[in-house]
Amino acid sequence: MKHSIILTTMAAFLSLVLLFACGEQKKGEKSDTDVTYADVKKESKELMKDVKNYTYEKKEDYLRKMNARLKEFDKEMQELQEKISYKTTEFKEESKEKFNQSMEALSEKKKAAAEKLEELKTASKENWYDIKAGADSAMNELSKVFERARSDFKS
């Protein structure tokens, strides 16, 4: 009982302090929290420009990482092909055909990713972000097709 009276008194006191501390703002003044749509739009454009500039500055790092990733795909594709080639005597003809189709799809996706990375090498600041998005998408597609092939042939 004693605790609830103390808590109620403290809550009332804090409420009064907050009420007086906040006070009324004059009608003509603009508070720090009044933000217009134009302000948000302007800041968003500036932020996007900064992000694009930052990623463009990291262009060489990005290209180096993506090229290393492509080389890793080459290596893994070669290993998969070797494992499956070793087992081809156990496969039925339709399984061999499916494997060949998977490897062809992988080669096409790898080629598309490599072409996007080549485009990035000559990209300007203005089109860097869009081309990078395309390269990311191509690499993700390559990764999905590779994982599907790997799981289909349980290597």
N, C-alpha and C positions, 0 to 999 in steps of 0.2 A: 504494500500500500504506500509506504514511504517512498519507495523507488518510483512508483508511477506519478506521484505528486511532483517529485523532483524533475522527472523527465518531461512532464507536461509544462512545468514552469520554464525549463530550459528551452523547450520548443517554442513557447510563446515569446520568450525573450529574443531568440534568434529570428523569429518572424518579424518582430518589431525592428530589430537592427537592420534586417534586409529591406524592410519597407522604407526606412529613412535613408538608407545608403543608396538605394536605387533612385529615389527622387523623381521628379518629373523633368522631362527634357523640353526645352523650348521648342515650339512648333517649327521655327525656321531653321533649326540646326539639323545637320545631317550626322547621324551617328556613324561610328566606325563599322558597324555591321550592315549598313544600308549599301547593298551592292546591286547595280543595275545589270540587266541582260547584256548591255553593250560592254560593261566592264568584264563580265565573265567571258564573253565572246573574244574580246581582245586578248585577255590573259591566256585563253585556250589556244589561240592562234600563235601567240608567242611561245607557249610551252611546246606545241607541236614543232615549231621551227627549231627550237633548241634541241628537241629530241632527234629530229632529222639531222641536224648538224653534228650532234654527238655521235650518232650511229655512222654517219659518213666519215667522221674522224677515225672511227674504229674499223674502217673498211679493210685495211690490210690484215688486221687480226682476224676479222670475220672470214676473209678469203682464205687465209692460212688454215683456219679450223675446218672450213668446209672442204677444202682440197684434201686435208688429212682424213676427213670423214669419207670422202669418195675413195681414197686409197684403201681405207679399211674395208669398205664395201667390196672393192675389187678382190682383196685378199679373202674375205669371207665367202664371196661368190665362188672363187676358185676352189676353196676348201670344200664347199658344198658340192660343187660339180665333181671334184675328185672322189668324194665319198660315194656319191650316187653312181658315178661311172664304175666304181669298183663293184657296186651291188647290182648293176644292170642285168647280169645273168639271172638274178632272182626275180626281176620285174617282168610283169606281163607287158605285152606290146603297148597296150593303152596307157600303162603307167609310164613307160618310156616316152610316149608322145606327150603326156601331161608334163613330165619333167622338162622336156625340150621346150614346150610352150612357156613354162614358168621361167626358164632361163632366158628365153627370148624377151619376155615381158620385163624381166630384170634388166636386161641389156638396154632396152628402150628407155626405161625409167632412169637408168644411170646416164644414158646419153642426154636425156632431157635435163637432168640436174647439172651435168657438166656444161651444157650450153648456157643455162641460166648463170652459172658461175662465170663463164666467159663474158656474158653481158655485163655482169657486175664490175668487171675489171675496167670497163670504159664508161661506167655510169657517172653521171654528173650529180651534184648535190640535189638538183631538182627532181631527178627521177630515181635516185638511189633507193629511197624507201619503198617505192612500188616494185622495183626490180628485185630488191632484197626479199620482199614478201613472196614474190614468185619463186625465187630460189629456195626459200624456206619450204614452200609448198611442194616443190619438186623433190626436195630431200626427204620430206615426210612421206610422200608417195612412194619413193624408192624404199624407204624403211619398211613401210607396210607391206609392199609386194615381197620384199626379201623375207620378212617374218612369216608371211603366209607360205612362201615356198619352203622355208625351213621347217615349219610345222607340218606341212603336207608330206614331207619326205623324212620326217623324224630324224634329223641329223644331230 
